Each structure stands twice: as structure tokens, then as C-alpha cells.
Amino acid sequence: MANAKSAGLVLGEPDGMTEQFLGLLWGDLMTGLLLQVANRPSAGVIARRASDATTAFQQLYPEPS
């Protein structure tokens, strides 16, 4: 995020933005995996989660004009 901010691709505080993105990406999956109440996601599910997290992140932090 710091590199993206330096390049003018995003505005905002890099540490907070990273935390927000990881929250969108992981949701409650990590807790479920740690408690062994969730199964390991397939490659397709991982790809969908990454795409969904990226879409939501871009809505929260639109590209600067």
C-alpha cells in the first residue's frame, strides 16, 4: 500500500488500508480454520474471495482523480 500511495494510485494511510483489505479478504475464515469448524477453501473460492475483496476495497478507496 505504501508503494501504491507513493505512486499516486491510492490516498489514505497504508497500514490502515492494508488492515481493511485483509479484513475484507479473510472475513471470518481464519477464525473458522483455527477453530477447525471451516474447511480449507478451494482455489476457486480463494480466487472469488480475492476478487470480491478487491472490488470492495476499490469502492472504499477509489482511484484519485
Backbone as JSON Lines, residues from 0, in Angstrom:
{"i":0,"aa":"M","n":[0.81,-1.18,0.0],"ca":[0.0,0.0,0.0],"c":[0.87,1.26,0.0]}
{"i":1,"aa":"A","n":[2.01,1.17,0.69],"ca":[2.9,2.33,0.71],"c":[3.41,2.63,-0.69]}
{"i":2,"aa":"N","n":[3.75,1.6,-1.44],"ca":[4.21,1.81,-2.82],"c":[3.09,2.37,-3.69]}
{"i":3,"aa":"A","n":[1.88,1.85,-3.52],"ca":[0.74,2.36,-4.29],"c":[0.47,3.82,-3.94]}
{"i":4,"aa":"K","n":[0.6,4.17,-2.67],"ca":[0.41,5.57,-2.27],"c":[1.5,6.44,-2.87]}
{"i":5,"aa":"S","n":[2.75,5.98,-2.81],"ca":[3.88,6.74,-3.38],"c":[3.7,6.97,-4.88]}
{"i":6,"aa":"A","n":[3.09,6.01,-5.56],"ca":[2.86,6.12,-7.0],"c":[1.61,6.93,-7.32]}
{"i":7,"aa":"G","n":[0.89,7.38,-6.28],"ca":[-0.31,8.18,-6.51],"c":[-1.53,7.36,-6.92]}
{"i":8,"aa":"L","n":[-1.48,6.05,-6.67],"ca":[-2.6,5.19,-7.06],"c":[-3.71,5.18,-6.02]}
{"i":9,"aa":"V","n":[-3.37,5.44,-4.76],"ca":[-4.36,5.46,-3.68],"c":[-4.06,6.62,-2.75]}
{"i":10,"aa":"L","n":[-5.1,7.04,-2.05],"ca":[-4.94,8.01,-0.97],"c":[-5.29,7.3,0.32]}
{"i":11,"aa":"G","n":[-4.72,7.73,1.4],"ca":[-5.04,7.11,2.68],"c":[-3.8,6.62,3.38]}
{"i":12,"aa":"E","n":[-4.02,6.09,4.57],"ca":[-2.93,5.62,5.42],"c":[-2.66,4.15,5.1]}
{"i":13,"aa":"P","n":[-1.45,3.84,4.61],"ca":[-1.16,2.48,4.13],"c":[-1.42,1.37,5.14]}
{"i":14,"aa":"D","n":[-1.06,1.56,6.41],"ca":[-1.28,0.49,7.4],"c":[-2.76,0.22,7.59]}
{"i":15,"aa":"G","n":[-3.55,1.28,7.7],"ca":[-4.99,1.12,7.86],"c":[-5.64,0.51,6.63]}
{"i":16,"aa":"M","n":[-5.17,0.9,5.46],"ca":[-5.7,0.35,4.21],"c":[-5.39,-1.14,4.11]}
{"i":17,"aa":"T","n":[-4.18,-1.52,4.51],"ca":[-3.79,-2.93,4.48],"c":[-4.67,-3.74,5.43]}
{"i":18,"aa":"E","n":[-4.88,-3.2,6.63],"ca":[-5.73,-3.89,7.59],"c":[-7.15,-4.05,7.05]}
{"i":19,"aa":"Q","n":[-7.66,-3.0,6.41],"ca":[-9.01,-3.05,5.84],"c":[-9.09,-4.12,4.74]}
{"i":20,"aa":"F","n":[-8.09,-4.15,3.85],"ca":[-8.1,-5.13,2.77],"c":[-8.04,-6.56,3.32]}
{"i":21,"aa":"L","n":[-7.16,-6.79,4.28],"ca":[-7.05,-8.13,4.83],"c":[-8.34,-8.56,5.53]}
{"i":22,"aa":"G","n":[-9.01,-7.62,6.17],"ca":[-10.3,-7.93,6.78],"c":[-11.32,-8.33,5.73]}
{"i":23,"aa":"L","n":[-11.33,-7.61,4.61],"ca":[-12.24,-7.95,3.52],"c":[-11.89,-9.31,2.92]}
{"i":24,"aa":"L","n":[-10.62,-9.58,2.8],"ca":[-10.17,-10.82,2.19],"c":[-10.46,-12.03,3.08]}
{"i":25,"aa":"W","n":[-10.09,-11.95,4.34],"ca":[-10.21,-13.09,5.23],"c":[-11.6,-13.24,5.84]}
{"i":26,"aa":"G","n":[-12.27,-12.12,6.14],"ca":[-13.55,-12.21,6.82],"c":[-13.39,-13.04,8.09]}
{"i":27,"aa":"D","n":[-14.26,-14.02,8.3],"ca":[-14.14,-14.87,9.49],"c":[-13.5,-16.22,9.17]}
{"i":28,"aa":"L","n":[-12.92,-16.33,7.98],"ca":[-12.34,-17.61,7.57],"c":[-11.21,-18.06,8.49]}
{"i":29,"aa":"M","n":[-10.31,-17.15,8.85],"ca":[-9.17,-17.53,9.69],"c":[-9.64,-18.08,11.02]}
{"i":30,"aa":"T","n":[-10.64,-17.44,11.62],"ca":[-11.17,-17.93,12.89],"c":[-11.75,-19.33,12.72]}
{"i":31,"aa":"G","n":[-12.51,-19.54,11.66],"ca":[-13.08,-20.86,11.39],"c":[-12.02,-21.91,11.19]}
{"i":32,"aa":"L","n":[-10.96,-21.56,10.47],"ca":[-9.87,-22.51,10.25],"c":[-9.15,-22.83,11.56]}
{"i":33,"aa":"L","n":[-8.89,-21.8,12.37],"ca":[-8.2,-22.02,13.63],"c":[-9.02,-22.87,14.59]}
{"i":34,"aa":"L","n":[-10.33,-22.67,14.57],"ca":[-11.22,-23.45,15.44],"c":[-11.59,-24.8,14.83]}
{"i":35,"aa":"Q","n":[-11.12,-25.04,13.63],"ca":[-11.38,-26.27,12.89],"c":[-12.88,-26.51,12.68]}
{"i":36,"aa":"V","n":[-13.6,-25.41,12.42],"ca":[-15.02,-25.52,12.09],"c":[-15.27,-25.14,10.64]}
{"i":37,"aa":"A","n":[-14.21,-24.77,9.92],"ca":[-14.31,-24.44,8.49],"c":[-13.3,-25.3,7.74]}
{"i":38,"aa":"N","n":[-13.67,-25.66,6.54],"ca":[-12.75,-26.41,5.68],"c":[-11.87,-25.44,4.91]}
{"i":39,"aa":"R","n":[-10.72,-25.93,4.53],"ca":[-9.79,-25.15,3.73],"c":[-10.47,-24.83,2.4]}
{"i":40,"aa":"P","n":[-10.45,-23.55,1.97],"ca":[-11.14,-23.2,0.72],"c":[-10.41,-23.72,-0.51]}
{"i":41,"aa":"S","n":[-11.2,-23.98,-1.55],"ca":[-10.62,-24.42,-2.83],"c":[-9.97,-23.23,-3.53]}
{"i":42,"aa":"A","n":[-9.23,-23.52,-4.57],"ca":[-8.59,-22.45,-5.35],"c":[-9.65,-21.5,-5.92]}
{"i":43,"aa":"G","n":[-10.77,-22.04,-6.35],"ca":[-11.84,-21.2,-6.89],"c":[-12.42,-20.27,-5.85]}
{"i":44,"aa":"V","n":[-12.62,-20.78,-4.65],"ca":[-13.16,-19.96,-3.56],"c":[-12.15,-18.87,-3.19]}
{"i":45,"aa":"I","n":[-10.89,-19.23,-3.15],"ca":[-9.84,-18.24,-2.84],"c":[-9.85,-17.14,-3.89]}
{"i":46,"aa":"A","n":[-9.92,-17.5,-5.16],"ca":[-9.94,-16.51,-6.24],"c":[-11.17,-15.6,-6.12]}
{"i":47,"aa":"R","n":[-12.33,-16.18,-5.79],"ca":[-13.54,-15.37,-5.64],"c":[-13.42,-14.42,-4.46]}
{"i":48,"aa":"R","n":[-12.87,-14.9,-3.34],"ca":[-12.69,-14.04,-2.17],"c":[-11.75,-12.89,-2.5]}
{"i":49,"aa":"A","n":[-10.68,-13.18,-3.22],"ca":[-9.72,-12.13,-3.59],"c":[-10.38,-11.1,-4.5]}
{"i":50,"aa":"S","n":[-11.14,-11.57,-5.46],"ca":[-11.84,-10.66,-6.38],"c":[-12.86,-9.8,-5.63]}
{"i":51,"aa":"D","n":[-13.64,-10.43,-4.77],"ca":[-14.65,-9.69,-4.0],"c":[-14.01,-8.66,-3.08]}
{"i":52,"aa":"A","n":[-12.92,-9.05,-2.42],"ca":[-12.22,-8.13,-1.53],"c":[-11.65,-6.95,-2.31]}
{"i":53,"aa":"T","n":[-11.09,-7.21,-3.47],"ca":[-10.53,-6.15,-4.31],"c":[-11.61,-5.19,-4.77]}
{"i":54,"aa":"T","n":[-12.76,-5.7,-5.19],"ca":[-13.87,-4.86,-5.62],"c":[-14.34,-3.97,-4.48]}
{"i":55,"aa":"A","n":[-14.53,-4.56,-3.31],"ca":[-14.98,-3.78,-2.15],"c":[-13.94,-2.74,-1.75]}
{"i":56,"aa":"F","n":[-12.67,-3.11,-1.79],"ca":[-11.6,-2.19,-1.43],"c":[-11.57,-1.0,-2.38]}
{"i":57,"aa":"Q","n":[-11.74,-1.26,-3.67],"ca":[-11.73,-0.18,-4.65],"c":[-12.92,0.76,-4.47]}
{"i":58,"aa":"Q","n":[-14.02,0.27,-3.93],"ca":[-15.15,1.14,-3.64],"c":[-14.86,2.01,-2.41]}
{"i":59,"aa":"L","n":[-14.16,1.44,-1.44],"ca":[-13.79,2.2,-0.25],"c":[-12.71,3.23,-0.53]}
{"i":60,"aa":"Y","n":[-11.8,2.88,-1.41],"ca":[-10.66,3.73,-1.75],"c":[-10.58,3.91,-3.26]}
{"i":61,"aa":"P","n":[-11.45,4.75,-3.82],"ca":[-11.42,4.92,-5.29],"c":[-10.11,5.56,-5.75]}
{"i":62,"aa":"E","n":[-9.79,5.32,-7.0],"ca":[-8.57,5.88,-7.59],"c":[-8.65,7.4,-7.55]}
{"i":63,"aa":"P","n":[-7.57,8.06,-7.09],"ca":[-7.58,9.53,-7.05],"c":[-7.73,10.12,-8.45]}
{"i":64,"aa":"S","n":[-8.4,11.25,-8.53],"ca":[-8.59,11.91,-9.83],"c":[-7.4,12.76,-10.17]}
